[in-house]
Amino acid sequence: MDPIAFVTDPVMQGFLQATTRLAIPIMLAALGGMFAERAGVLNIALEGMMLAGAFTGFATAYASGSLWLGVALGMSAGAVIGLVLAFYTVKLTSNQVVVGIAINLMMIGATSYAFRAIFGPGTDAPRVTPFPPVNIPILADIPILGPLFFQQGVLVYAAFVLIPLSWIVMSRMSAGMAITAVGEHPEAAETLGISVARVRTLCLVASGLIAGLGGAFLSLSATGLFLDNMTAGRGYIALAILLLGRRNPWGIAAAAALFGGADAFQLRGQGFGSGIPYQFLVMLPYILTIVVLIGFAGKGRDPAALGRPFQRNRAE
């Protein structure tokens, strides 16, 4: 079979476009988690940040009629969760895993309750018109690449921009060096005049902003509605993406594409009647997550202070 004809086949093009759309929210959550983990904070609360962004973004857009206001407040909601996480894990030095899981569970209940309180318990889900695809002139007409990368919604383009931007911040700017220092040796960073508490707090806020954008993407770009627990574990999958991508923006993007492909495959498999029970197809992305965690266990290198609370008086 001609590989060009195979890739340009409408069915394959649809699959690849779905892969891109499904990879974006996971990638955004993982990029947010990268800043937190590189600063030494294990951000288990990515799921809760995404849920907060998805619900707040949808409710705001529905009430105001402005998708952009929904995106802004959705990101802000994620940032608020980041501040809450910072208060408990940075200021109070609470267990990062326990606090993160507690936030996730709280946000599942809080968003479901708030949705019913605002919109009622009816079966007809309220909707907003999602961001439409925006074709970039000339680039959108490039075979294969055009439909994949240049015929997407504006939030997809924003996610594309965040990849090199995150790399520049972490690899070419003094802020990235400070984050790395705090994540590797917070005591030494503190003696050099770098405030560990400030850096970790700002990284958690940035983590919430980006993960909140991932949640807003789900409700305002991918679907145009909000559903109970609509993140469906994507925040946890993002943690596996971080591991597979070695906490590097480019690696995260590649790993997210792999998981997006698995998600697109299970959706296409259900639609085309593959004969495989749909329950097994739905499990595919999560099975892949487990395989990745097993395969990469003990490989790579975590930041030396990852998950370790820091108390300033111990460094003095």
Summary of the structure (lengths in Angstrom):
residues: 316
radius of gyration: 19.9
end to end distance: 67.5
largest distance: 67.5
contacts: 1125
relative contact order: 0.20
helix: 73%
strand: 1%
